[in-house]
Amino acid sequence: MRVVSVVSTKGGVGKTTVAANLGGILADAGLRVLLLDLDSQPTLSSYYALRHATAAGAYELVALNLTDPAQIISTTVITGLDLVLSNDDQGRLNTLLLHAPDGRLRLRNLLDTFRPRYDVLLIDTQGARSVLLEMAILASDLALSPITPEMLAARELRRGTLKLLNELEPFRHLGIAPPPLRLLLNQVNDIKSDTRMIMRSLRETFSGASAIRVLQTVIPDRVAYLNAASLGLPVHRVEARRLVGRSSTSALETMQALAIELFPDWHEIVSSMNGRPED
């Protein structure tokens, strides 16, 4: 099971949209996907309609070590896409983990239960520095950080997300290395010259970094992503073909490229998708 946390210490960069759509395309490709919503504002938990909702969720998983799938895993209307609901609206988990001896390693120690059941676990996190965010990162094989092409977002990346990852380096002494970081340019309007400048600067900044890489895939600022969220559908189902008169890629092609870049082992099954599956 691959574990990917979608992270940023800055809110409003599109973490939930990326997690929901990445999970949707992987599930439609035939993979078994589990979404874990660790954001106290449960946007991911309400993105897709549910076939079955459990009473327990992320709070019971983390606070009580409850791993029984029948009690904590809800099923969405997307075949192959399951969800652990966010149910910590009062933010109690951060306080609990802060005082627990295994706080930052709690999730990592619980994941073996889910490995036989799923191909990938996608974790949506809070848009702020927290123990909960650190726990998610330390449980992950890969951290994916959406970044919008604006100067403030680029500055926050350095003083927020990158600083956090650096401060997790001491866990290497326990045999736990912070995961490699992939930066995803999101909500990109390719018309603006300052957008192109920031994108170029980010790529140049991290061109020689071994653990940090700016992905080649770029998520455009398109109404299709808003429409998909309104409909509760993966965006690749909403825009499966290029619009007439537009040379840029469709949402299906964009999400395929992202999935393949993150999971090259699944290139064949993801690239073979060309339509909406029957649920």
C-alpha positions, 0 to 999 in steps of 0.5 A: 500500500502506497501512503501519500499525504497531501500537505501544505501549511498554507490553506486554500491551495487546493489540497482537498480537490487534489486528494479527491480527484487523485483518489477518484481517477485511481479508483476508476482505474481499478485500484483500491483506494482509501481516503483519510480525512484528517482536516478538522474542516471535513471538506473531503468527507463531504466531497463524494456521496456515501453508499454507507457511512460508519459512526466512527472515523478519524478520531476513533482511529487516531485517539482510540487505535480503532482499526476495525474496517467495519467500524471506521471505513465508509464507502463512497458511490465511487467503486473502489474508493473508501473513506475514513471520515473526519469527525474531530470538529473540535480539534481534540486530536492535536491536543491528544497527540501532543501529550501522547508518547507515540503522538507523531508516530501513532498513525504510522503504527496503525497502518498495517491493518489496512495494507492488505485491503488497499493499493493506496492511502491518500491523507488530506491534512490541515492547512496549518502547522500541527502535530496531526500534520507531522503525524501524517507526514511521518506515516507517508511514503510520499508527501504531495504539496499543491502550490499556487503560482503566487509569490505569497504561496512560494514564500509560505512553502519555504517558511512553512512546509519545507521548514516542517520537513527539515524539523522532522529530520531527527526521526531518522535516528529512529529509522524513520526518514521524512518522505520525499516531497513533490510540489504540484503547481495548482490552479495555474492560469498560464496567461499571466507572465508573473505566473510563468516567472514563479513556475520557472523560479520554483523549478530552478530552485529545486532542480538539484534537490534529491528529496524535493521535486517540482512535478511536470504535471500542472493543474490548470485553473479551470471551471471543470474542477469547481463543477466536479466538486459541485456534482460530487464527481471526479473531475476526469468524468466531468471533462474527459475530452479537450474542449473545442478550440482549446489546445491544452489537455482535458481534466482526464489527461491532466489527472492521468498525467499526475497519477502516472507521475506519482505512481509510474508502476501503474502507468498502464492501467491509468493511461488505458482509461478513456471513459466513464466506468459503470458504478 
